Amino acid sequence: MPLRVLVVDDSNFFQQRLKEIINRHPDLQVVGIAGNGREAVDKTLSLKPDIITMDFEMPVMDGVTAVRLIMAQCPTPILMFSSLTYEGARVTLDALAAGALDFMPKNFGEVSQRAQSLSDKLHERLLTLGKSGRTPIPKVSPQPERPAVPVQPRPISAPKARSSRARPELVIIGASTGGPVALTDVLVRLPRVFAAPILLVQHMPENFTKAFADRLDKQCQIRVREAVDGDRLEPGLALLAPGGKQMLVERHGDGATVKIMQDDRVTYKPSLDITFGSAAKQFGAGVLGVVLTGMGSDGREGARMLKAVGSEIWAQDEASSVIYGMPMAVAQAGLTDRILSLTDMGPSIAREVL
């Protein structure tokens, strides 16, 4: 039986094009169309769709409010469509925090040109999210605003052999689908005084990562910002890889910095494999690599490189993952030292590094 889809958008053109694209796949069927958020809530309750596509800027009721009400009354996997602007990213992050599971850029050019790549991506997202049947990850309350106290960088020593008591010199956390909420859950549980630098790799397009980093910085006790080329690695500072680019690490005599670069040879931009692999070469056994929820297997080969030099790999468990793809890939490859639930991940990282 095909997965039943409810399309929510106030543009008649977008409604019909989405319906046409979705119905091309034999395992997907549009069963309803709503022109605003209020109608979306009503049709969700009456039609009980398997998945919903949701615009955010609509009359009567906006998409974020509709997501919140749907999750409260009839939890359903929701895929948001978002404009590729800072404001669009900010609203999309609000929708993800309210319970939406994933998002796609709303590109009228692609829709008008009948781009096959758009059809393939949309079909993949809808099938994956619809079959997952996941309800959103429980939200956690942001920590109190951190005091404006400077944290002195801890010198980064040369690579050394890992022992059972060795503290990681660097923490790298990667995620894809479900990642914005999962990363928030992990990072808000870390204390302000955190003894290691953190690198974050979240599959996101350009413009989104700046908004996401700003949001995390306001919610967390640690500092968070979008990485720029040459940023120093500092304890208590999380650097988020910018969308559309790759983040590597480089060591110097007085510490380490990130290198931000273009690399069109790789599917994911940013890619966890690339950041993991770079850290394996530069930090040896001094890395704690963490793989969270997400589609695909990005991170597996990089984790293999980290394990080969003695670093530890942790992965999120299936029960708390929105999509058990990335963490499953490293677990099935026999690369995980620990498999943890999302709620245990942040406290466990804090204990490992303090």
Number of C-alpha atoms within 10 A of each C-alpha: 7 13 17 19 26 24 25 28 26 19 14 12 13 18 17 14 15 20 20 14 21 21 17 13 14 10 14 22 21 20 17 17 21 21 20 23 28 20 16 27 22 14 18 23 14 9 13 17 22 25 25 27 24 30 27 25 19 17 13 11 17 16 28 25 16 23 29 19 18 24 18 12 12 14 22 25 27 29 24 24 22 22 20 16 14 16 14 20 24 19 19 28 24 18 25 24 23 23 27 31 25 24 24 19 17 16 13 11 9 14 17 11 9 12 12 12 10 17 19 13 11 19 18 13 18 25 17 13 23 22 14 15 15 18 17 23 21 14 13 15 11 16 17 11 12 15 8 6 8 8 16 10 16 15 14 21 14 14 16 13 11 17 10 5 7 13 17 22 23 22 21 22 27 30 28 28 26 26 26 21 23 28 23 22 23 22 27 23 23 23 18 19 16 21 23 23 23 26 25 26 30 27 26 24 18 18 19 22 25 20 22 23 22 15 17 23 22 17 20 24 24 25 23 24 21 20 22 17 14 13 15 20 25 24 24 24 24 26 25 26 32 29 22 19 18 24 28 21 25 17 18 10 9 9 16 21 18 22 19 19 15 12 14 11 7 13 9 21 24 30 27 34 23 23 26 30 19 20 26 26 16 18 24 22 25 28 28 25 28 26 31 34 29 23 22 16 17 26 28 25 19 22 29 21 21 27 21 14 19 18 23 22 23 23 27 27 20 18 12 20 25 27 26 22 22 26 30 26 21 23 21 10 12 11 21 24 13 14 19 18 15 23 17 14 25 22 16 14 20 18 11 14 18 13
